[in-house]
Amino acid sequence: MDGIIRLSAGERKTALGHVHRGPDHRAARRANVLLLLADGHSVRFIAAALYCSPDLIAAVRRDYRRGGVAAALGTEPPPVRRVPWWWTRLLVWALEFTPGDFGFRRSRWSCGALAVALRETVGVRVGRETVRRVLRDLGFAWRRPRPVVGPVDPEHDQKMRALRALLAGLPAGEVAVFQDEVQLDLNPKVGSAWMLKGCQAEVVTPGDNVRRHLAVSVLAGTGNLVVSDPTARRNSEQFVAHLADLCRRLRRWKVVHVVCDNAAFHKSKAVRKWVAKRGGRVVLHYLPSRAPEENPVEKVFWRLHEAVTRNHRFESIEELVIAAVEWLEREGSTAPLAEDYCMAA
C-alpha cells in the first residue's frame, strides 16, 4: 500500500535510540510516530496513543519519504545556504571602516547608512531593514563598545623594567608602595543585580551628587593598605598629606618609594618642594602614561566598588565614606604584589 512505511534494522535502531535516550524531545516524539507507522498502526490509533495531531503524523510520513529517518526526526543538517556576494562587503565595512571613510558625517554605522553605502558604492539596492537582518545573520549585535585607554606610552616597557628592578633590589631599610586616589560618589554606581524577570529594580539617586576622595597606598610584597582621611578634591594638598601619612605610618623604614600615576598634581611644584625638604626620605616614581592596569591598587578599588559603592543606599556621603574606609581596613588587603614586578628585573 502507498501509506506503508518499512524501516530497515538500522533505521529502527536509530529511531529507538531517540525514543530511549535522545536529548531532543521533539525528535523523540517524531521517532515514536515513525515507529508506530512502521508497525502498521492507523493514524487514529497513533493520535490517541501519543496525544498528537494527524497533521504531525502526516508530516512525519512525508518527511520520511523525502529524506529518510533523519528528515522524519528533524535531525538532518540544514541545507547549505548561498549568501549574496555583497554580504562580505557589508561585513568588512562594519568591522574595518567608519562612515567617514564613505563621506558620511557620522561617527558610527547605522543600517540606513550601510544601505546607502551599498547603493552608492556597489549598486546594490536594499532597505535598512534588510541590512538589519543581514547583520544579525552575520552575528552582529547592537551593543555598547568597551572603552580602552590609548595610545600606549612609547617608554612603557623601559619604565616597567626600571620599576621591577627597583622592587627586586630594595635594601632592607627601604619600602615601596603603589599609590592612587579613589572617588566616592553619593550618586551610586549602577551595577547588575538579581531581580525577577519583567521587573526592573530601581536605584535611588540623590538630587545633587556629593564626592569625596580617598588617597590609598598598598605596600608591595605585603598588600597592607595605608588610607588617608577623605578630602573634597584631588589635588597637591591631598597628595602631600598622604605622603606625610606614609612617612608617619612607615617610620620603621628609612626610605619610602612611592609609585604613582602621572596626574598633574603628583608632579606639581608644591609636591616637588615638599619631597625635596625630606632629604630623600620619600622618592617618587611614575608609572607609564595611560597604563592604569600596572597599578595594583586599582584591583583594590575595583573590589571596593563591587562591595560598597555599586547600587548603595547610603543617605549621606559621610555614611558612604565610613563604609568604604571600614571595608578597606577589614577586607581591602590583597595578595603579595612584588613578585609580578620582579620577574623581568
N, C-alpha and C positions, 0 to 999 in steps of 0.2 A: 504493500500500500504506500501511497505517496507521503503519508504523515508519519511513517515508522522511522525511528532513529535506531541505528545499530552502532554500538560503541565497541571498539576494539579493546583488548585486555589492557593495553597501555592507557587508552583514553579513560576507561573506567577507573583505573588506579589513580590517574591524575584528578579526576572529579572527586573520588572518595577522599583523597588527601586534602582537598579544600574543605570538604564537609567536616572531617575529623580534627584537623589542626591548622586550617588556613587562617591567616591573620586578618583577611578581609571578609567581613560578614556579608557584604554584597555578593562577592564571588561564591561564598559558601551557600547562599540562598539559591543562586542560579545553578550551582552544581547539584543541589537537591532536585531542582526541577528537571535538569537534564537526565539524571539517573532514573527518575520516575518515568519520564518519557521513554527512555530506552527499555524500561521494564514493561512497557505496553499499557500503562495506566492512562485513563482518559483525562481530558482537560478538567472535567467537573471534579473528578476524584482528587487530582493534584491541587486544584484551587481550594478544595475543602480541607485537605490534609495540611497544606502549608500556609493557609490563610493568605493566599496571594491572588492576584487578579489574572484573568485569562489573557490580558494583554502581555503580562510578563512571560507567561508560558509561550505565547506565540513568538515573542521576541527572542527567547532562548532557542526555540526551534529554528527560526530564521537565521540567527547568528551562527548556529552550528553548521547549517548548510552552506553558509557563506565562507566561514573561516575555520571550522573545526572547533575543538574544545576550547582553545584559547579565546576565540571570538565569542563563544557561548558564555564563558565565565567572565568576560570583560577584562581578561588579563593580557591580551595581545598588546604589543608595543604600539604606541601611537604612530600613525603614518608620518613619514619624513615630510616636513613642511618646507616648501620652497618659499623663500622670502625675497622680496624685491631688492634689486641691487642698491637702491638708494638708502636702504636701512644702514648700510655700512657708513655712508657719508654722514648720516644723522648721528651715529654712534661716535664717530671721530670728532665731529663738530662739538657735540655736547661735552666730551671729555677733554679736548685739547685746545679748543678755541673759545673766544669770547664774542659776544655780539659786536663789540667794537671792531673786531677783525673784518666784519662784513659791512661796516658803515652804519650800524645801529647806534643810537645814543642810549644804550642800556648797559648796565653792569652785569646782568645775568640773563640767561636764556629763558624765554617763555615759549609755550607751544606755538603761539601765534608768530613770534619772531622766527622760530625754526621753519614754520610753514612758508613764510615769506622768503627766507634764505633758500629753501628748496626750489621755490618757483623761480626766483631771480638768478640762481646760480646754475642749476642743472635742469631747469624746465619741468620739474615735477610739480603738478598742481594737486595739492591735498589740503584739507582743512586742519585747523588746530586740534580738533577732537581726534582726527586720525593720527596726528603726531603724538597726542597724549597716549593713545592705545599702543602705538608702536614703541614709545619709550618704556611703557610698563612691560611689554613683551620682551624688551631688551634687558630688563632687570633694573630699570631706573625707578627711583622713588623721590618724591618731593619732601625734602627734609633739610634741617639746618646744618650747615657745614661746621666743622670743628676749627676754631681759630688756633693758629700756631704762631710762635714767635719767630721772627726773621728780620733781616738776614743774619747769618751766623758770624760771630766775631772771627776775623781772619787770624787772630792770635789765640784762638780758643785752646788748641792743643798745647801750645807753649805755656800758657798760663796755668793749665791744669797740671802739666808736668812739674812746674815750679811748686804748686801747692802740695802735690803728692810728695815731692822731695822734702818740703818743709815738715809735713806731718811725720814722715818716716824718720827724720833725723832730729826730732825735738830733744834738746837736752833735758836732764832731769828737773831743772828748775823752771821750765817753761811749759806753757799750756796753750792750746789753740781752741778757739770757739768759732762756730758759724752763727752769724747774727742776721736778723731781719725783723721787720715790723709786720704785725697783722692788724687788719682793720676790723672792728666790730661795729655792726650797724643795728640800730633798734629796728629798722626795717628788715625783717628776716630774709635770709637767703631761701629760695624756694627749691625744695628737693623732692624726689619721688617718695611716695609713702603708700602703704596698703590701704585700699578703700574698696567699697563694694562696686561692682560693675554698674555703670549707669548713674553712679552718684559721685560727683567730683567734690572732694574735700576742699575746705576753704582755709586759707592762711590769712589771718587778720594783720593788716599793716597799719602803722600809725599815720596820722595826718602829716606830721613832719618828722623826717628822719634825723636821728642824732647819732654821731660817730665818736668812737674812742679808738685809740691806737695803743697797742702793747708792743714794746721792744723786747725781743726774746733772743737768747743765745743758747745754743746747745754745745756742750763740751764734746769735742772729737774724742772718740775712744771710749766714752762712758755713757753718753746720752743724757747726762744730767742737764737740767734747764736752769737758766737764770732769767727771771721775769721781773721787769721793772714796773713801776707804777704807771697806770694809764695816763695818756695825755689826749688833749683835744685835737692836736695836729702832729703830723710827721714832719719834723724839721731838725735843724742842727742842735737846737737846745735839748730836744728829746734824746738825740743820739749821744750827746756829751753826757747827759745824765745817766744813760745806760752804761757808757764806758766807765763812769765813776762807780756805778754799782758793781761792774765786773772787777774793778780794782779792789773794792772793799770785800767782796764775797770770795774772790780768788786770791786773797793776800798771801796764801802759802806759796804761791809761785812768783818768781822774780819778774818774769816777762809774760804778758798776755798777748797772744797773736789773735787778732780779730779779723775773720774772713767775712766780707760783706759784699753787697752788690754795688753797682755804680751809680746809685742815686746821687743827685747833685749835692744834697745836704750831708752825704757821707764824706764829701771831699771839700767842703766849704772852708773858707779862711778861718772861721771860728773853731772848726774841728781840728784843722792842722795846727793852730796856735795852742789849743788845749793839749794835743798829743805831744807837741814839742816841749811843753813845760814839764811833762812827766819824765823826761830824760831817758826814753827807751823802755819805760815801764809798759807802755801799750804800743803795739806795732800793727798797723792796718795793712790788710791785703785785700785785693779786689778780685772778684770772680770775673770770668769772661762776660762781656756785654751780651745781653739778651739770652742768658742761659740760666733761668731760674731752677731748672732741674738739677743743676750742680750744687745747689744749696740744700743740705739735708734737713734744715729746719722747715723747709716747705712741706715735707712729709708730716711734720708735727702739725702744721697749720691745716693741712687737708683733713687730718683726723679730728682736729678741733672743730672745724666747720661741720663735719659729719655728725659729731657727737653733741654739739651745743647750739650752733647758730642756725642750722637749717630748720625751717618751719618752727622756730622757737616762739614761745608765748609770753616772754617777759614783758612786763608793762613799763619798765623803766630801763634806761641804759645802765644804771648802777647795778641792777639785778643781773643783767647780762654780763657785765664785767666781772662781777663776783663769781658767777658760774664758770666763766671762761678761765679765770685765774685758778679756781679750785680744781678744774679739770686738768690744767697744765701741771699743777703741783702734784696731783694724785696719779694721773694716767698719761701725762704728756711725754714721759721719757721714752726714748727709742733705743734700739739695739746699738751696740758699739759701732761707730761710724768711721773710724780712722782707717780700717782695713781697705776699704774701697779706694782710698786716695793713696795708699802706699804701694799698690800693686805695680804701677808703672814708674816708680821713682828712679 
